[in-house]
Amino acid sequence: MVMLGQELTGRLPFSQVLLHSLVRDAAGRKMSKSLGNVIDPRDVIGGATLPELQEKLTHTILDPHELAVASEGQKRQFPHGIPECGADALRLALCSHNAHGDDIRLDVAAVLSQRRFCNKVWNAVKFILAALSPPRFIPRPPEEAAPRAPMDRWVLSRLARAAGEFGRRMEELEVHGAVAAARHFWLRTLCDVYLEAVKPSLRRPDPDPSTLQTLLSCAELGLRLLAPLSPFLAEELWHRLPRAPPAPPTLCLAPFPTAAMLAHWLCPEVEAEVEAMREVVRTVRALRDAFRLGAARPRGEWPRWPTRGGWGRGLMWPTWGWGGWGALRPKVAIGSGEWRPKMADWSWGIRAQDG
């Protein structure tokens, strides 16, 4: 690349080189043909069955003893062969390791995890494209979105922070941190929270154009973040999105999102409010699991709860007690006694009838 760049352009194609540590197998062993633990990137990208992997060993220069050891090693490590993962998944799996730390342990299971992430991104963009189908929606440049709803403001604020974190990590040559920032936005912010929150509004015959523009901005700028890490997936999905003219002919020519470009979306107040709401949801789910409120029980059998006089049985239902301005007070009555738990500064009541 250096010689070709100097020959064609007269200058160096890059000025810095990031040297990563040694790539080992999943068990931490150095890859060796005699051990049969060498992972060919082409096999990970396109997939390979165990007979195909065994066939490749016969074309090496191993002696019969080493060939038998290598064949046995392949049978233990890849009993069902290597599934097809794709180039983007392999790139994401390698970039997710800390290149400045210890040796990199390449595991096919980690590549499969990144393939599932790519599939998640594909399904998310597919859902967004279905929501953008109304003909009355006119796309605008993604940076010009002006959200009005709290959830729209929240997701764009999180996108601005993800872009800032991505750029900071790349400047510090911490590629694994950039991968984590992009994955967290797509999985934890966009898919887990925002898309679920806007589904009721998208079912209406006339969805809010501001919400539709927010969806387009998240998909457009989210794919630009993924372009250096998964170029094939990002380029393919980017061409399917509606764009306001004039638009670049390829994703590679689109401006990369930065913290300065998206600074007008930052809204710490809305982020704090949504985080408080999510804390309530997490607390409710934790209590539901702790008290098995959703578990099916045989008829006539009820859980036993501690009372002042011993253990009793009864039905459970929540009670609410408000104290002060907007403060939810913990209050749980059990039998004739009272129990005041503390869990994440929120409280939930359970009353039991002795049986």
N, C-alpha and C positions, 0 to 999 in steps of 0.2 A: 504493500500500500504506500509506503514511503517513497520508493523508487518510482512507482507509477504516478503518484501525485506530483513529484518533482518533474517528471518527464512531460506530463500533460498540462500542468498549471504553473510550474516553476516555483512552487512553494510547498511547504510541508502540509499534509492534510490534517495533522493534529500536533499539538505541542506537549500533551501529557499522555502518559500511558499508565493505566491502573493494572498492577500486577496482583493477581489473586493467589491464594494459597493452593496447596496440592489437592486435587480432586480424588477422593477415595470412594470405595464402595460403601454400601449401607452398614457393613460391619466395621468400618474403619480400616480395612486392609488396603494396601496399595494395589491398584489395578495391575494385574499381570495375566498374560495369556496362559501361563502354566497353571494358574489357579482357576481359570474360567470365569473370572469376575469382571472382565472388561466389558463395558457398556458402550456399544456403538451408537452414536447419536442418531444415525439413520434408522436403527431398529426402534428407538424410542419415538421418533417422529412418525414413522410409517407402520410400526408394529411388526412383530416377528413371533412365529410359533416356536415351541421348543425344538421340534425337528429341524427347523431352519437355523436356529442357533447352533445346534449340534453339527449341522452340515458345514457351517463356516469353520468349525474347529478342524475338520478334516483337511482343509486347504492351508493349514499353518505348518510350520516346520517343527512342531513338537514331536518328541520321541513317544513311543507307545505308552510308557508309564505316565508321562506328563499329560498325554492326551486323555488317559483314563481319569486322572485326577481332575482335569479341567471339565470333562464331561459330567462327572459327578457333582462338581461345584455348580455347574449350570442347572442341573436338575434340582438341587436344593434351593438355589436362589430364584430361579424362574421356572417353577413346576408347570405353569400354564402359559409360558412364553411371556412376551412383553406386549401389553396392549398398545394400540395406536393412541398417541397423545398429542401429536402435532408439534410444530416448531415453536409456536407461541408459548405453549405450556412448558416446554423444555427450557426456553429462555427465562420465563418467570421463575421456574424452580431454581435455576442456577443463580439468578440475580437476587433471590430472596435470602441467600446465605451471606453472612458477613465476610467479605473478602479480606478484611484486615485481621480477622481472628484466626482460630485454629483451622485445621484442614477441613475441606468441604466434603461432607458425606452425601454422595448422590444416591438417593433412594427413588426407585420408580414410583413408590407410593406417594412421594412428595410431588412428582410430576403429574400423577393422576389427580391430586388435590388441585393443582393449578389448572388442569383441564376442566375440572368441575367449576372452577371460578370463571373460566372463559365461557363455559356454557351458561353460567348465571348472567354474565354480561350480555350474552346473545339474547337470552329470554327477556331481560330487562329492556333492551332496546326494541325488541319485538313488541312488548307491551306498550312502550311509548309510541311506537309507530301506529299501533292500532288506535291509541287515544288521539293522535294528531290527524286522524282521517277526516274530521269534519271539513267540508270545503270552505267554510267561512273563516277558517284560521289562516292568517297571513303571517308567515314567519318573519322575524326580525333578526338582526345580528345577535348572537347569544350574549355578548357583553352588554347589550342595551336593555336587557330585561329589567322591568320595574315592578317587583312583586308587591302585592298588597296584603294578601292573607298571611297570617303568622307562620304557618308551615312553609309557605313559599319563601318567605324571608329567612327562615331558619335553614332550609336546605341550601340556599345560595350562599348564606354566610359560612356554612360548613364547607361548601365547595371552595370558597375563597381561602379558607384556612388550609384545606388540603393542597391547593395549588401552591401556597406559600411554603408549606412543609415539604412538598415535593421538590421545589426549587432549592430550598436550603440544604436538603439532604444531598442533592446532586452536586451542588457546589462544594460540599465537604467530601465528595467521593464516597458517600455512604449509599450505595445503590439499594441495599436491602431496606434502608429506611424509606426510600422513595417508593419501593414496591409496597411496603406496609401502608404508606399514606394513601396510595391509589386504591389498594384493596379495601381499606377501611371505609373510604368514601362510597365505593360501589356497593359493598356488602352491608355495612352497619348503618350508613346514613341513607343512601338512596333506596336500596331494596328492602331492608328490614323496617324502616320507619316511614320514609316519605311516600313511597308508592302505596303502601298499605293505608296511609292516612288520606290520600287523595282519591282512592277508589270510589267512595260514595259520591263525591262530586263529579267524577267522570262518568258515572252512570246516568246523570241527568241529560236530557236532550240538548241542553244549551250549556255546556261546561264553560267555566270562567276562562276567557282568553289569556288572562294573566297566568293561570295555572298551566295552561298548555304551553305558553312561552317558557315558563320555568322548567317544564319537562324537557323541552327542546334544548334549553341552555345546559341543563345537567347532562344530557346525553352527548351533546356536541363537545363541551369542554371536558367532560369525563373521558371521552374517547381520545381527545388530544393529550390528556395526561397519560393514557395507556400506550400511545403511539411509540415511544422509545422502548417499551417493554414487550408489547405484543403488536408489532406493526401490521401483521396480516389481518388479524381480527379487527383492529381499529380501522384500518383502511376499508375493509369490506363493509362494515357497519356504517361508517361515516358517509359513504356514497349513497346510502339508502335514506338518510335524513333529509327532510326539506330544508332548504337554505335560501336566505334572502340574497338576491343578486346585488352586486357582483360577488361571486364566490370563487375561491381558488380551485383549480382543477383537481388537486390532490390534497390529502391530509398533510402531506409532508411540507406543503407550502403555506398551510394555515398558521397563524401566529400562536405560539405556545402560551398557555395561560400562566400568568405570573401573579404574585401577590399585589403588585402595584396596579395591574390591569383590573383586578377584581376587588380592590380595597373598598369601593363604594357599596359593596354588598355586606360588609362586616356589620353585625348587629349583636353585640354581646348580651343585651337585655333579653332579646328573644331566645337566644341560645340558653340562657339561664332558666327561662320559664319553661321551655320544652324539656330541658334536662330534669327539672322538678317534676313535670308530668311523667316522664319516663321512670323516675324513681318511684312514683306512686304505683305505676304498673308493675315494676319489678317487685315491690313489696307485696302487692296483692298476689302475684304469682307465687312468691315464696311462702306466704301464709296458706295459700290454697294447697301447695304441696305439703307443707308441714302438717296441716290438719286434715289432709286427704279429703278435701271438700268435693273434688271431682271424681273420687274413686267410687265404683259401684260396690255396694255391700248387700249381703243377703237380707231378705225381708225379716224384720223383727230384731235384727242385730244392730246395736248402736255402740259407738265408742264410749269408753269410760273416761271421765274427767275428774280431776281432784276437786273435792268440796271441803268445807270446813270440818265436816263430820266424817270424812273418809273419801271413798271413791263412789261417784255416782254415774249414772248414765242419763243421757238426754239428747235433745235436739239442739242444733246449733244455728244461730242466725246472727248477723252482724248488728251491733248497736253503735251509734255514732254520738259523740259528745263534743260540742264546740265550746271552746273557752277562749275569750278574747277575740281580737280582730283577726279572722282568718286562721286561727290556730286550732288544729284538730287534736283534741285531748284524748289521751289513752284511757279507755274505760271498758273493762270486761267484767261482767258479773257472772260468777260460777256458783250456783247454789245460793247459799246465804252469805257467801264471802265475796270479796272483790279482789281482782288481780289486775295490776297495772303493768303490762309489759312495755318495754322500750325497744322498738325496732325501727331503725332509720328515721327516728323522730316522728313517726306516724303511729297511729294506733288503730286497732280494730277490735271490736267487742265480740265476745262469744258468751251467750247465756245458756246455761244448762239447767234442765229440769230433772231433779232427782227422780229416779225410777226404781 
